[in-house]
Amino acid sequence: MTEFHLENPNNGQSEEAFSRIDNDGIQDVLTRTTKAFASWRETDIDTRAAVLEKTADIYEQKTDELADHIGREMGKPTDQAKAELQIVVDIYRYYAQHAHELLADQELYSDDAQRTFVAKEPLGPLVGVMPWNFPYYQVARFAAPNLLLGNTIVLKHASICPLSSQACQDIFAEAGLPDDVFINVYASGKQVAEFLEDKRIKGVSLTGSEVAGASVAETAGKHLKKSLLELGGNDPFIVLDDSNLEWVLDQYVAIRMTNTGQVCNAPKRLIVMEDIYDRVLDYLTEKIGNLKPGAYNEPDADFGPLSSVGARDEVVETITAAEQNGDARIVVGGDKLDREGAYMNAALLTDVNRDADIAKGEVFGPVALLFKVKDVEEAVELANDVDYGLGGSVWGSDVETAEKVARRLECGMSLVNEASTIKPDLPFGGIGRSGYGRELNEWGVEEFVNQKLYRFSTQDYKLSQEK
């Protein structure tokens, strides 16, 4: 076994050590999750739902402890960590309280059979490859529907999340989930392929980078396994008019800088009409320039460190290179802080070359990109001029006009006068380089499911018996 450490981005210190699984351990996990599936799939719906309800209760009770875990692991400010945990509570509770509705048979009309219906049945053991930016939420939106359905799960979390990933398993055990129905493993990215190559694993869900997603999808496809990918995003935030402008800009900054800008469905490109551009620029220059970075437990900090020093350096180098190449202008911020840890000042970029990498790609950090357009047509063209397709938002006083614009955005989630909204009953997912598949609500249940047709015909059988 090889060791790795918790690297605290708040202070740059290496803390607890953990051991990665070895090849023998992989085989043991495969055997255990397969055995657990045989019994878990037969467990009645009410029992499964009760486990999820209890899971929600425990997350609620342990909020302070769990928030501290991810503060140390990836730098999430305590208030934001607690907000993430509330979403987690809501997800587990939603699936518990809507269990029968979500798993109900779908009756089909048939005039030549006694009954015809489609039942939702589990596929089997699944692998979840989860990211570090929302350590509990990402697990919950994958685990809740699949545990309810009767699948078992092997969790391969990001290596920087050893405390929170083990907490996920421990909480399930405390909630009464049978042994081995949910197994946390400290595995490397390369070891994921070994799980997927084994016939006992029936599917994989990955939230992460395009590179990781492409690799996992290739392996899954080669072995005819179902896969779900939630990858990056470069969401537009289109402002149509100056109605309540400062409030709208406050929403943009708050959402963009949440989690230190490390959110796949955050609005990364702010697109405004030319007649309000100068006002927007002045307001954002002051607003973003006054944001204060700090440790996860510093109450006066506006945002935390990035997930690692390496991640911080990559963001700083990306925007610095863009300015040096003439592809953008850094109006404010964008520099490293002279202190231990993965800190930088939030940045505002303007005069962005729309064809450059800085505009087309995803900047995963506290960086706002401001674009000026002459009209709605140009705004829509710019919004869709990326290969990502996760989400987008349109803001304006005329909701009917805003809706028309929102319908033209090429993405999986299009919102009006709000952005990055997450609720258990709203489907989540994108198109293009943002991945495929949907999570949450009924869509979360229907990804890794056997939609099994049942048809009961007795008339012909009775006639043949009479003859």
Secondary structure, DSSP 8 states (H G I E B T S, - for coil): --EEEEEETTTTEEEEEEE---HHHHHHHHHHHHHHHHHHTTS-HHHHHHHHHHHHHHHHHTHHHHHHHHHHHH---HHHHHHHHHHHHHHHHHHHHTHHHHH--EEE--SSSSEEEEEEEE--EEEEE--SSSTTHHHHHHHHHHHHHT-EEEEE--TT-HHHHHHHHHHHHHTT--TTSEEEE---HHHHHHHHHSTT--EEEEES-HHHHHHHHHHHHHTT-EEEEE----EEEEE-S-TTHHHHHHHHHHHHHGGGG--TTSEEEEEEETTTHHHHHHHHHHHHHT--B--TT-TT-SB---S-HHHHHHHHHHHHHHHHTTS-EEEE---B-SSSSS-B--EEEES--TTSHHHHS---SSEEEEEEESSHHHHHHHHT-SSEESEEEEE-S-HHHHHHHHHTS-SSEEEES--S---TTS-B--EETTEE--BSHHHHHTSSEEEEEEEE--HHHHHHHH-
